[in-house]
Amino acid sequence: MRVMMVISVLMTVRLVATAAADPAISDASGQWFCLPDNPRHPQIQIDFVEGAYRRCDQHICSIYALSPVESIGDDIRITFGDDGVLDARANGARYTETVSVGRTPIVSHGSCEFKSLDELYLEG
């Protein structure tokens, strides 16, 4: 009984500590899940642990190597592939992604949600 109570308290403390943190995209310690405003544009998963930038639509996921995060004032910039760029607020609240198909730039906008490693493993 006492052991269960200690485990429960430790799990609560860990959850509170995780929730109290205000993670920024530049923490590079988890994943960002980004939904576009336009549902026809791909969803984005930025995995800082694996160094992967995933663009997924209903049929396929394209995976690109993730470049280091660049800080630009209060914003960040991530480049991926040959010519893809994601500009976002450091908290991921809003993003703009630009990719080129041939010579045509495609711009999408949306918002991201950060999942820390603790959240990812606790949910799984």
C-alpha positions as CSV (number, residue, x, y, z in Angstrom):
1,M,0.0,0.0,0.0
2,R,2.8,2.4,1.0
3,V,4.7,1.6,-2.2
4,M,1.7,2.3,-4.4
5,M,1.2,5.6,-2.7
6,V,4.9,6.6,-3.2
7,I,4.6,5.6,-6.9
8,S,1.4,7.6,-7.3
9,V,3.0,10.7,-5.7
10,L,6.1,10.4,-7.9
11,M,4.1,10.1,-11.1
12,T,2.0,13.1,-10.1
13,V,5.1,15.2,-9.4
14,R,6.6,14.1,-12.8
15,L,3.3,15.1,-14.6
16,V,3.1,18.5,-12.8
17,A,6.8,19.2,-13.6
18,T,6.2,18.4,-17.3
19,A,3.1,20.4,-17.5
20,A,4.6,23.4,-15.8
21,A,7.4,23.7,-18.4
22,D,6.8,25.9,-21.3
23,P,8.6,24.0,-24.0
24,A,9.9,25.8,-27.0
25,I,10.6,24.3,-30.4
26,S,14.3,25.0,-30.0
27,D,14.4,22.7,-26.9
28,A,14.8,19.8,-29.4
29,S,13.6,17.2,-26.9
30,G,10.4,15.9,-28.4
31,Q,8.1,16.2,-31.4
32,W,5.9,18.8,-32.9
33,F,2.6,17.8,-34.5
34,C,1.4,20.5,-36.9
35,L,-2.0,20.8,-38.6
36,P,-2.5,23.0,-41.6
37,D,-5.4,25.5,-41.8
38,N,-6.2,24.0,-45.2
39,P,-7.0,20.3,-44.8
40,R,-5.8,19.6,-48.3
41,H,-2.2,20.5,-47.3
42,P,0.0,17.9,-45.6
43,Q,0.2,17.5,-41.8
44,I,3.7,17.9,-40.4
45,Q,5.6,16.0,-37.7
46,I,8.9,17.4,-36.6
47,D,10.8,14.8,-34.7
48,F,13.8,16.4,-32.9
49,V,15.0,13.1,-31.5
50,E,15.3,11.3,-34.8
51,G,16.1,14.4,-36.8
52,A,13.2,13.9,-39.1
53,Y,10.7,16.3,-40.8
54,R,7.7,14.4,-42.0
55,R,5.0,15.8,-44.4
56,C,2.0,13.4,-44.5
57,D,-1.1,13.5,-46.5
58,Q,-3.8,10.9,-46.8
59,H,-1.7,8.7,-49.1
60,I,2.0,9.0,-48.2
61,C,4.5,10.5,-45.8
62,S,7.6,12.2,-47.2
63,I,10.5,12.2,-44.8
64,Y,13.3,14.7,-44.9
65,A,16.4,15.2,-42.8
66,L,15.9,18.0,-40.2
67,S,18.3,20.9,-40.2
68,P,19.3,22.6,-37.0
69,V,16.8,25.1,-35.7
70,E,17.7,28.7,-36.5
71,S,16.6,31.5,-34.1
72,I,15.4,34.7,-35.8
73,G,14.3,37.0,-33.0
74,D,11.3,35.4,-31.3
75,D,10.8,33.1,-34.3
76,I,12.5,30.0,-35.6
77,R,13.3,28.6,-39.0
78,I,13.8,25.0,-40.0
79,T,15.0,24.0,-43.4
80,F,14.4,20.5,-44.8
81,G,14.9,18.7,-48.1
82,D,16.4,20.8,-50.9
83,D,14.3,23.8,-50.6
84,G,11.7,23.5,-47.8
85,V,11.4,26.0,-45.0
86,L,9.2,26.2,-42.0
87,D,9.0,29.5,-40.1
88,A,7.2,29.5,-36.7
89,R,6.9,31.3,-33.4
90,A,9.2,29.7,-30.9
91,N,6.1,28.2,-29.1
92,G,4.8,26.7,-32.4
93,A,1.5,28.5,-32.1
94,R,1.5,29.4,-35.8
95,Y,3.7,28.4,-38.7
96,T,4.2,29.1,-42.4
97,E,5.7,26.3,-44.5
98,T,7.1,26.9,-48.0
99,V,8.0,24.1,-50.4
100,S,8.8,24.3,-54.1
101,V,7.4,21.9,-56.6
102,G,9.4,22.5,-59.7
103,R,9.5,26.3,-59.8
104,T,6.2,26.8,-58.1
105,P,6.3,27.7,-54.4
106,I,3.5,26.2,-52.2
107,V,2.7,28.0,-49.0
108,S,0.7,26.5,-46.1
109,H,-0.2,27.9,-42.7
110,G,-1.3,26.2,-39.5
111,S,-0.5,25.6,-35.9
112,C,1.7,23.1,-34.0
113,E,1.5,21.3,-30.7
114,F,4.6,20.2,-28.8
115,K,4.8,16.8,-27.2
116,S,7.7,16.3,-24.9
117,L,9.4,12.9,-24.6
118,D,7.7,12.4,-21.2
119,E,4.3,13.0,-22.8
120,L,5.0,10.7,-25.7
121,Y,6.1,7.9,-23.5
122,L,3.3,8.4,-20.9
123,E,0.6,8.4,-23.6
124,G,2.1,5.3,-25.3
